[in-house]
């Protein structure tokens, strides 16, 4: 028996005119159902990829390429020597210590808790893109004239009502050492003052909500540090591989420090996107499975319609297994045609969305990071979509093949 015969008969049955128009209609609906569900899966996965890319692009502003943090405790005891060791690592262009802790900001009658970040201004502008996100009229804090300056995030500036540049801002932090004086609670806080030099907007809530950037000397004085630092931020040399540099740092620093690249710094956010992406994929795959039930009913009706033809094939010497193979091929063809069509439709819609931005995000365009849904089609996602479609085709083919064999008389 020619191995291609079942597939040829299946192809003929698929496109031949049926005696009952309902069979043709149900077959068409089955193919369309698989195609629509597949296209929806491709589009949804591509949108999640697009949002992941948007988040990655925004990390380029204030997230350093590599950050070195202490494995234990809040700060490195001798950050200067640690920074020097990091600078000597092959592939490192800039290494700068930073201090990040909580403080209280007071501007006129307004006050709010803030995340205070102390930086070396000259180096911080090299490890991050802080200058590119300063709002109009702002000045960077390396141009100091007498008093140290500060940069406020857009959220802290709005909540404090700090609308005038070069106006004074008071900073408070609890003393790390000494006893609390209940008779004079204010004595339990250290205080410093800075001038507001500018406002920045990174378009990420973790930076924009309540961050205040000051020179590292101000932060060390406020938090009672000498040479300590809570992190060392690193920029690699042009052409150097970030992963390779991070691996060298892990090897040289050992267990005293934790080394993270940009993606690892935002591991929770990226993990949530991936979880939401694949949970959505499972839900849509369930819908695709439900839509595939039509395929079983279609093939069952086709078996009943072609029952006389099946007996003819059996009389001509075709085995029951080969006859069952006809309907296995039929199921596979319907699944592949619907799946391939759905993938092409989904990719086409994603390319149109990427080029023209047809579907917009709700909200004020001026306050949105992107105005339209971002998309990115990945081959790995297309393979992940094609695999279950093939599995569904094989499963429904096995069911319809058994049904066809049961209709044949011994």
N, C-alpha and C positions, 0 to 999 in steps of 0.2 A: 504494500500500500504506500503510495507516494505521501511523504510526510507533509507536503504543502497542500494536499487536497483538502483537509479540514479547514485550513485558513482561507482557501479559495472559495469554498462553499459558504463559509461564514461571511466573507466579503460580498458574495452574491446575495445572500439572505438580507444583509444589512441595507442594500440599496435597491433591491427588487421591490416591485409593487406588491403590496399585501392585499389579500382578498378582503380583509376588514380594515377600513380606514382608521379605526381606533388604534390598531396595533402600530401603524405608522406614526400616528399622533403621539402615542405614549413613548415610542422610541425617540422621537424628536424632542419631546419634553425631557426625557432622561439625559440626552446629550446636552441640552441647554442648561438643565439643572446642575450638572457636573461642571460645565463651563463657567456659569455664574458664580458658583461657590468657589471654584479655583481662582477666578479673577479677583474675588473679594479677599481671599487669603493673601494673594500676591500683593495687592494694594495695601492691605493693613500692615503686613510685615515691612514693606518698603517705607511706609510712613514712620514706623518705629525706628527704622534705620536712619531716616532723615532727622528725627528729633535727637537721636544719639549723636549725629554729626554736628547739629547745632550746639549741643552741650559741649562737645569736644572743642569746637571753635571758640566758644566763650571761655574755656579754660586757659586759652593763650594769653588772656589779659592779666590776671593776678595770680594764677597758679604757676609756680616755677616749674621748670622741666623736671627737676629732681629736688626733693626735700629730704633732709636728714634730721631725724628726731631722736631724742633719747629713748632707749628701751625701757628705762625705769625712771620714775620721777617726772617733774615738769620741765626741768632745764638741765643743760650740760653745765657741770661745775666750772670747767675752764673752756669756754667756747672759743677763745682766741686760738689756743693751741689746736683744738679740734678743727677750726676753720682753716688753719694753716695746713693741717694734714689733708683736708679735703682738696685744697687748692693744688697740692702737689700730685694729686691723682691724674693719671693720663686721661686726656679728653675733657678736663674741667677748664672752662674759660673764666668763670666768675663764681666765687663762693662768698656769701655774705650772711652774717648772723642776724637773726630776728628774734623779737620777744613778743609773744601774744598772750594777753591775759585780760581779765575783766576789770573795768573801772567805772567810775561815775563821772559823767560830763555835765557841767553847769554852764549855761549860757544865758545871762540875764535872769529872768524869772523861770526859765525852763531847765529841766534836768532830765536825764535818762541814763540807764545803764548801757555801756558800750563795750565793744570788743576793741581793746586798744592794742595796736600793733606798732612796735618800735622797730625801725629799719635804719640801715646806713643809706642815706638818700642817694649818694652817687652810685652805689652798687645796686640798689633796689630797682632803679630805673633801667638797669641792664638785664636783670634776671626776670623782670616782668614788663608788661606794656602799660605801666601806670600813666605815663605821659599821654598816651593816645586816648585815654578815657576821661581826661580832665574836661570839665564843662567849660564853656566859653567864659573868659575873664579870669580863670583860675591860674595860679602860679605854682610851680613845683616847689617843694620845701628845701631844695638845696640852695636857693637864693635867699639866705637869711640875712637880716639886717638888725642885729641886736638881740631880738627875742626869737626863740625857736618857733617854727611854724608847724601847722598841722593840716592834713587833708581830711575832709569829712566825706563820708559816703552820702549819696543822695537821700537815703532814708534818715540818717542821723541829722543831716542839715535841715530837713523839713521838720522833723519832730522838735529840734531845738530852736527852730526859727532863726537859724544863722544865715542871714541873707547878705550881710556886709562883710567884705573881705577886710583883712587886717584888724578885725575886731577880736577881743580877748575871749578865751575859752578856758575855764577852770577844770582841772582833772583831779579826781580823788581816788585813792586806793587804800584799802585797809593795811595797816602795818603787819608785816610778817613776823616781826619779833617784838617782844615786850608784852606787858600786861594791859588789859583793857581797863581804862579809868572810867568807872561808872559815873563819877561826878562830872567828868568832862569828856563825853563821848567823842567830841570832835578831835581830841588829842589822839584817838586811836586810828586816825586816817592821815596819810601823807598827801600833800597837795602840791600841784605845780600848775603853771599857767603857760599857755601858748597862744599864738596868733593864727587865726583862720586864714590860710593862704589860698584854699580852693576847695572845690567839690568834685568828686568823681562818681561815675556811674558805670559799673561793670555789667549791668543787666543780668546779675545773678543775685538771688536773695541772700545768700550766705555772706556776700560782700557788701551789698547795697543797703541792707537793713540797718545795721548799727555799728559799722566799722569806722574807726578813727585811726589814721596813720600819723605817727610822730617820729622824730629822730630817736635813735636807739638810746642816746644818753638820757633823754627825757624819760623813757620807759624804765631804764635801769634805776634812775633816781626815784621814780614813783614806786617801783616794786621792790626797792632795796636790793638791787643786784649790783655786783661789781663787774665781773667778766662773764657772767652767766648769759645764756641764750636758750630760748625754748626750741629753736630750730635753726638749721643752716640751709639756706636756699641756694641752689646750684643752677648755673646755665652752662651747657656743654659747648664745646668748640664747634664751629661750622663744619659740617661733614661727619662729625662723630656720631655714633649710634648711641642713643639715650639708654637703651637696655644694656649695652656693653659697659657704658660708664657706670650705670647703677650697679651692675654686677661687680665691677672693680671696687666700688665703694663698700659694698657689703663684705667683700673679701678682706679689705684692708681695715675696716672699722670693727669687724667682728660682731660680737653680741652686745657691744656697748651702745649701738645705734640701730635705728630702723630706717631703711632707705626706701623711698617710694617715688615712682614716676607720676606723671599727671593722672593717668587712669587709676592708679592705685590710691591717689589722694582723694579721688571722687568715687571710690569703689562702691559705696552704698547707692549713689545715684545711678551709676551704670548698671548695677545689679538689679535695681528696681525696674529699669527700662527693659532689661533682658527678661525678667520674670513676667512683666506685663505683656511683653511681646509673645512669649511662648504660651502663656495662659490663653491669650486671645487666639493664638494659632490652634490650640486644642479645642476651644469652643467652636471655632469655624470648621475645624475638621469634623467635629460631631455633627454640625449642620450638613457638611458634605456627605457624611455617612448616611444621615437620614435621607438626603436627596438621592443617594445611590439605591435606596430600597425600591425606587421606581424601576431601576435597572433589572432587579430580580423579577418584578412583576411583568416587565416588558418581555424578558427572555422566556418566562413561563408561558405567556400568551403566544409567543412565536413558536415554542415547542408544540403547543396544541394545534396551531395553524398548520405547521409543517409535518404533522404526524404521518400523513400518508406518504409524504416524500421520504420521511425517515425509514418507513418500512420498505420503500423502494430501494433506498441505499443499502439497507440491510440485506435485501434479496440479491443485490448485485455483488455482495461479498464484503461489504464494509463492516468492520467490527463494531460492536457496541461502544468500545472505548474510543474508536475514531469518531463515531457519531457524537458521543459526548464532547469530544474535542472540538467539534464544530461550534458548539454553544459556549465552550470555554473561550474560543477565539472571538466569538461574537461579543461576549462580555468584555474581553480585553480591548477589542477595537472601539467599542462605544466609550469605554473609560479613557482610552488614549486619545480619541478624537475630542471628547469633551475636555479632558485635562489639557491637551496641547492648545486647543482653542482658548481655554480659560487663561492659560499662561500668556499666550500672545496678547489677548485682550488686556490682561492685567498689566503687562509690561508696557503696552501701548498707552494705556491710561496714565501710568506713572511717568512716562516720558513726556506726555502732554502736560501733566501737572508740573513737572520739573521745568519745562520751558515756558509755559504760559501762566502757571499759578492760578488755575481755573477755580479751585475751591479755596476760599479765603477763611481765615480764622476769625471768630467773633471777637469783638472788642475794638478799642481805639487803636488804629494803625500806628499812631505816634508812640504808644506805650508798649507795643508788641515787639519782640525780638525779630520775628518773621511775620509777614502779613498773610502768607499762604502756607498750607500744609507742606512741609519739606518731605521729599521722598528720595530714596536711593535703592535701586534694584541691585541685589547681590545674587551671584550664581549659587551660593550655598543655600540661600532661601528657596530658590527655584528647585534645587535638588530636593530640599526638604518637603516641598509641595508635591513634587512628582512621585516621590517614593510611596506615600500613602494612597495616591490615586492608583498606582500600579498594584498595590496590595488589595485595594477594594476590587479592582478588575479581576484579579485572580480568585478572590474569595467568592464574588458573585458568579464567576464562571464555574467554579467548583460546584456551587449549589445548583445552577441551571444544568450543568452536565449530568449530575446525579438524577435530576428530575427527568431529563431526556432519556437516560438509560432505563428509568422506571417505567416509561411509557412504551418502551419496545417490548414486544412479546418474545418469549424464548423461541 
